[in-house]
Amino acid sequence: MLSLGDALAGIALPAAVAGLLLVLLGRLAGGRGWAAALALGCGDLAGHVGVRGWRGWVPKESTDWIGAGAAAGLLVGVLGLTRRGPLAVRLLLRAGLAFAAAWFVAGRSLARRGELPAVAFEMALVAAAATAVWSLLESRRAADDAAQPAWMPALMLATAAGSAALAVGLSGSVVLGQLTGALAASLGGALVATRLRLAPPLLPGAAPVLALTLLGLLLAACVHASLPPLAAALLALAAVVPPPAAGAAGAAGAAGLLSGLQRLLVVGALGGAAIGVAFQASPPFDV
């Protein structure tokens, strides 16, 4: 059962860090992406420290590499390495980072039990899927979400991450569930900041943090716990529900809010389906 200390360390701490940093840096940065990457990355990493304690600078086990992936996403997002330059270079960088994250979170342990070429191929497929998610998140522009309130993208991402926390928690790993909850809490803090109009929207600056952290969490839950790959795929889709069609770009007011709520319903349906799949595959609760 979640104690008060666990709630403060894994939920309140990352939400406060992400929200406050987004407020402090968002206006200063003039809406540039590095502020969102720094705020969300620091919030998520604060949750890792709150849940598991300080683990040192060098990752010691697979779960530690999830935090390393979040830190790498923070650095890439702050520097804007995948938001500018030739498309081919940006894609290769995303793919390379995604493969490295997948390999250190799960590939190394799988390679000890199976054939290296087969495991490398599987990690390459996972990295390709993560690269697609990352590219979709990072390709968003303010104009894409002009039909919705500025806080709606953060609400959808927080809903997707909250669904992931529940699904991962059902997979049999309390720690992974808490770490996924820390990501959801960070997004919740950002949501409050944007809802109060104290900070600009998250995307696309936060895309590297989101992509690499979700990749590590979902892959770890699939390999080291009992999360079905189908549930992980549904959760990844929930994070990239597309913006409204071009014809709705000029919508405003109630029409824009309705369009955003329709997208939110799709996110909730995908997340709910993932939770249902995870529940069916979850280990017995009385063990």
Order of alpha helices (4+ residues) and beta strands (2+ residues): alpha-alpha-alpha-alpha-alpha-alpha-alpha-alpha-alpha-alpha-alpha-alpha
